[in-house]
Amino acid sequence: MTETTPAETTNLDRYGSPELDWHRARSALAADPTAEVTYFLGTCRPDGTPHAAGVGAQWLDGDLYFTSNPRARKARDLASNPVCTISVRMPGIDLVLDGSAQRVTDPDVLERAAAGYRAGGWPAEVQGDALTAPFSAPSAGPPPWHLYRFVFHTVVGVATSEPSGATRWRFER
């Protein structure tokens, strides 16, 4: 497993709280796959206007992975501009991650991601270079669903429980 550690940490808290520990954010990202957490992917349309969509993401080897029907707005946006952001509210901490996403076709990674989704209750299977299942989110469109690896370079965390604080972590990736 790849462990991602910040190259730079900046305390953003204006009230005197110490900087948050990256381990707190990382642990939240890697938490139980059955947790009720929604990730929101932000992309940019070719005309420059923003687009946001909920995605089912999972932590795998130090990065986030998510799926999309290839005809969905988010997939079309990523095909023309892979720069994107993911926002998530988790127990105890809210995160905004900036980075980029690339489609994954490696069979081993696809199988590991499918296994992660199955552990979370979605019966995903690998079919060719994508994932399939008997169902998905109502807005997901029909299978197949492409798998994307989101590699972040900056994360901002705001604690929603004690210990309080706000921190930015930058990564050399």
C-alpha positions as CSV (number, residue, x, y, z in Angstrom):
1,M,0.0,0.0,0.0
2,T,1.2,3.5,-0.9
3,E,1.2,5.9,2.0
4,T,0.7,9.5,1.0
5,T,2.4,12.1,3.3
6,P,2.2,15.8,3.0
7,A,5.2,17.8,1.8
8,E,3.8,21.0,3.4
9,T,1.3,21.6,6.1
10,T,-0.3,25.0,6.7
11,N,-2.5,25.9,9.7
12,L,-5.6,27.8,8.4
13,D,-7.3,28.1,11.8
14,R,-7.9,31.7,12.9
15,Y,-8.9,30.9,16.5
16,G,-5.6,29.4,17.8
17,S,-6.3,25.7,17.3
18,P,-3.2,23.7,16.3
19,E,-2.9,22.3,12.8
20,L,-4.8,19.1,12.1
21,D,-2.9,15.9,11.8
22,W,-3.0,14.4,8.2
23,H,-3.6,11.0,9.8
24,R,-7.0,12.2,10.9
25,A,-8.0,13.1,7.3
26,R,-6.5,10.0,5.8
27,S,-8.2,7.7,8.4
28,A,-11.5,9.3,7.5
29,L,-10.9,8.7,3.8
30,A,-10.0,5.1,4.4
31,A,-12.9,4.4,6.8
32,D,-15.5,1.6,6.5
33,P,-16.8,1.4,2.9
34,T,-20.3,1.0,4.2
35,A,-20.3,4.4,5.9
36,E,-23.0,6.9,4.7
37,V,-20.7,9.3,3.0
38,T,-21.2,11.2,-0.3
39,Y,-18.3,12.5,-2.4
40,F,-19.0,15.3,-4.8
41,L,-16.8,15.5,-7.9
42,G,-16.4,19.0,-9.4
43,T,-15.3,19.2,-13.1
44,C,-15.2,22.0,-15.7
45,R,-17.2,21.8,-18.9
46,P,-15.4,22.6,-22.2
47,D,-17.1,26.1,-22.1
48,G,-15.6,26.8,-18.7
49,T,-18.7,26.4,-16.6
50,P,-18.6,24.2,-13.5
51,H,-20.3,20.9,-13.0
52,A,-20.7,18.9,-9.8
53,A,-22.0,15.3,-9.3
54,G,-22.2,12.9,-6.4
55,V,-19.9,9.9,-6.9
56,G,-19.3,6.7,-5.0
57,A,-15.6,7.0,-4.2
58,Q,-13.3,4.7,-2.3
59,W,-9.8,5.0,-0.9
60,L,-7.3,2.5,-2.5
61,D,-3.5,2.6,-2.3
62,G,-3.4,6.3,-1.2
63,D,-5.7,7.7,-3.8
64,L,-9.5,8.0,-4.4
65,Y,-11.2,6.0,-7.1
66,F,-14.7,6.6,-8.5
67,T,-16.8,5.4,-11.5
68,S,-18.7,7.1,-14.3
69,N,-20.7,6.1,-17.3
70,P,-18.6,7.2,-20.3
71,R,-21.4,9.3,-21.7
72,A,-22.0,11.1,-18.4
73,R,-21.2,14.8,-18.2
74,K,-18.4,14.2,-15.6
75,A,-16.7,11.6,-17.9
76,R,-16.9,13.9,-20.9
77,D,-15.5,16.8,-18.8
78,L,-12.6,14.7,-17.6
79,A,-11.8,13.5,-21.1
80,S,-11.2,17.1,-22.2
81,N,-9.7,18.4,-18.8
82,P,-8.7,15.9,-16.1
83,V,-8.3,18.7,-13.5
84,C,-11.0,18.3,-10.9
85,T,-11.9,18.5,-7.2
86,I,-13.6,16.2,-4.7
87,S,-15.5,17.4,-1.7
88,V,-16.6,15.2,1.1
89,R,-18.2,15.5,4.6
90,M,-17.2,12.7,6.9
91,P,-17.7,12.2,10.6
92,G,-15.5,14.7,12.3
93,I,-14.0,16.4,9.3
94,D,-14.9,18.0,6.0
95,L,-12.3,17.8,3.1
96,V,-11.8,19.4,-0.3
97,L,-9.2,17.7,-2.4
98,D,-7.8,19.2,-5.6
99,G,-6.1,17.1,-8.2
100,S,-6.8,15.3,-11.4
101,A,-8.5,12.1,-12.5
102,Q,-7.5,9.6,-15.2
103,R,-9.3,6.5,-16.4
104,V,-8.0,3.2,-15.1
105,T,-7.9,0.1,-17.3
106,D,-5.4,-2.1,-15.5
107,P,-7.2,-5.4,-14.8
108,D,-5.6,-5.9,-11.3
109,V,-6.7,-2.4,-10.2
110,L,-10.1,-2.8,-11.7
111,E,-10.6,-6.1,-9.7
112,R,-9.3,-4.5,-6.5
113,A,-11.7,-1.6,-6.9
114,A,-14.6,-3.9,-7.7
115,A,-13.8,-5.9,-4.5
116,G,-13.8,-2.6,-2.6
117,Y,-17.2,-1.7,-4.0
118,R,-18.6,-5.1,-3.2
119,A,-17.4,-4.7,0.4
120,G,-19.4,-1.5,0.5
121,G,-22.6,-3.2,-0.7
122,W,-22.4,-2.5,-4.5
123,P,-22.1,-5.8,-6.4
124,A,-19.6,-4.5,-9.0
125,E,-17.7,-6.9,-11.3
126,V,-15.0,-6.3,-13.9
127,Q,-16.2,-6.7,-17.5
128,G,-13.5,-5.9,-20.1
129,D,-11.9,-2.6,-19.1
130,A,-14.7,-1.3,-17.0
131,L,-17.1,-2.2,-14.2
132,T,-20.7,-3.5,-14.4
133,A,-23.3,-4.4,-11.8
134,P,-27.1,-5.2,-11.8
135,F,-27.8,-1.6,-10.5
136,S,-26.1,1.7,-9.7
137,A,-27.2,5.2,-8.7
138,P,-30.4,6.3,-10.6
139,S,-28.4,9.0,-12.4
140,A,-25.4,6.7,-13.3
141,G,-26.8,5.6,-16.6
142,P,-26.4,2.0,-17.8
143,P,-23.2,-0.1,-17.5
144,P,-20.4,-0.2,-18.3
145,W,-18.9,2.3,-15.8
146,H,-15.3,3.5,-16.3
147,L,-13.0,3.6,-13.2
148,Y,-11.1,6.8,-12.5
149,R,-8.1,7.3,-10.2
150,F,-8.2,10.7,-8.6
151,V,-4.7,11.9,-7.6
152,F,-4.8,14.9,-5.3
153,H,-2.1,17.5,-4.7
154,T,-3.8,19.7,-2.2
155,V,-6.3,18.9,0.6
156,V,-8.1,21.4,2.9
157,G,-9.6,19.9,6.0
158,V,-12.0,21.6,8.5
159,A,-12.7,19.7,11.7
160,T,-16.4,19.4,12.6
161,S,-15.7,17.9,16.0
162,E,-13.0,18.3,18.6
163,P,-10.1,18.8,18.3
164,S,-11.1,21.8,16.2
165,G,-9.0,23.3,13.4
166,A,-8.5,23.9,9.7
167,T,-5.5,22.8,7.8
168,R,-4.1,22.7,4.2
169,W,-1.9,19.8,3.2
170,R,0.2,19.9,-0.1
171,F,1.6,16.8,-1.6
172,E,4.4,16.3,-4.1
173,R,2.9,13.7,-6.4
